[in-house]
Amino acid sequence: MVVEEVLVVVMVVVVVVVMVFGQIGENLIVPGGVKVIEAQGRMVMPGGIDVHTRFQMPDRGMWREWADSKSCCDYSLHVDITEWHKGIQEEMESLVKDHGVNSFLVYLAYKDAFQLSDSEMYEVFSVIRDLGAVAQVHAENGDIIAEEQRRILELGITGPEGHALSRPEE
């Protein structure tokens, strides 16, 4: 929504009539030391963003340092699990316990690249459960997509339109 007069105050969006620090109304008193961002005429998305939205991506391993300097609201990170072995499980444990990562993404798509087997995915989900983290799934059928991509390439379709064509609705 586009708003005429909006202030973002410590993870709280203030729109004409809201509650901030126990106050309700239009002319709210903002305590000292609170970061206020004037957002008049800007797009404001109260309530958060889709859990898997990439506005930008930093180099690997630099997530928090990169995001903290740009963020004016609460955010979380997820880590893609693109292969599976004991070392990945240990890294997941460290990410949850030492770095505050609480969400992991697995792929059913991208055959021969990121797609995990059913047994690997089951193991990953078990680890995620035990860590108290959240699982996300890129839910496309990698085997069907691979077959459709072969068929589309055989038809000579090599442009971006092939992406949608390789993912049939039926």
N, C-alpha and C positions, 0 to 999 in steps of 0.2 A: 504494500500500500504506500502511496506517496502522501506525506503529511505536511501541512503548512508549518507548524511549529512543533518541533520535537527536540528533546534533550535526551541523550543517553547518559545515565548516571550509574556508574559502578554496576554494570550488567543489568540495569533497569531502563526500559524505554519509557520516557515520559511523554505522553500525548495528551494535550489539553486537560483532561481530567483523569488523573491516575493517583495511585498511592505510592509515596516514596518516604521511607523512614517514618512511617506512621502518619503521614500527612495526606490529606485528600484535597484536591482543588487545582486551580490553575496557576497560582503564584506561589509555588512551593519554595521553602527555604532549604537550600542545599548546604549541608554542613561543610566546614572548612576541610581542605585536603581531599575532597572528592573530585575525581576527574569528570569534567563535564564536556561533552562533545556536542556542538551545535550541528543539528542535522536538518535544518530547514531546507525544504526542496529536494531532499535526498530520499532514496528508497530505504525504508526501514522494514525489517522482517522480524516482528516480535515472535517470541516463542521458539526461535532457533531455525536451523537449516537442516535439510535432509541429512541423515546420518552418514551418507556417503557422497558428499559433494566436494569436488576439487576445484577450488577457485584458483589456486596456484599450487605448485609442488616444489619444495626446496630439494637440494641435494640430499641423498640418503644420509640418515643419521643426524640431521640438523633440524629436526622438526620443531622442538620446543623453542630453541634459540631463535629460529626464524619466525615462528608464529607469535611468540610473546611480544616482540617489538611491534607487531602489526595489529594485535587484537585489542578490542575495547570491550569484549564480552567473554563469557565463559565458552570454552571449546574443549573438544576432546580429540584424541588421535586414535586411528586404528592402524594396524600393521597387516599387510598382505602376507598370507602364507602361500608361497608359490612352489614350495617343495617340502618334503617331510623326511626328517630323520631325528635322531635323539638330540643332536645339537640345536635344532630348531626349538624343540621342547624346552631346553634349558634357556635359550634366549627369550622365549615367551615368558617363562617364570621370572626372569630378571626384568623384563619390560614391565610386567605387572607390579612386581614388588618394589623395584628401584626407580621406575620412571613414570609411573602413573598411567600407563597404557592399559585400557580395559576393554578393548574391542579388536577383534581379528577378523579379517576377510579371507574367505576361501573361494576358489573358482571351480565351477562346473564347466566353464568355457575355456577357450584357448588351449586346445588339445596340443600335446607335445611341447607346451610352453609353461603354462601356469596351472593347468587342470590337474587336480589330485584324483587318485583312484578312490573308489568307494571305501576301501579299507583304510586308506590314509586319512580320508575325511572323517571317518568314524573315530580314529585315534585323535585327530585334532580336536574334534568336538568334545571328546572325553577330557582332554587336557584343559580346554577352555572352561568346561563345567567345573573341574576341580580347582581352577584358579579363580572362579567367581567372575569370569569375564563374559563378554557378549560375543556371540558368533554372528557374522554377516556372511551372506552367500551371494556371489555373482551367479544368478540362477539362469543360465542358458545351457542348452545341451551341446557340449563341445563336440561330441561325436557326430550329431546331426549337422551342426554348423560346418564341420570339416568336410562332410560329404557334399553339402550344398555349395561350399566354396569351390570344390573340385568341379562340380557340374557347371557352375557359373563361369569359371575360368575356361572350361571347354567350349562354352558359348562365345568366348572372346570378350566377356565383360570384365574389364580390369579397373574401372573407375570407382569412385566412392559409392555409386549407386549399388555396387555389388555387396556392400556391407548389409544394407537392409534386405536385399534379395536373398542373402545367405541365412536369414533368420525368419523362416516362414511362420506365419501366425497360426497355422493349422498343424 
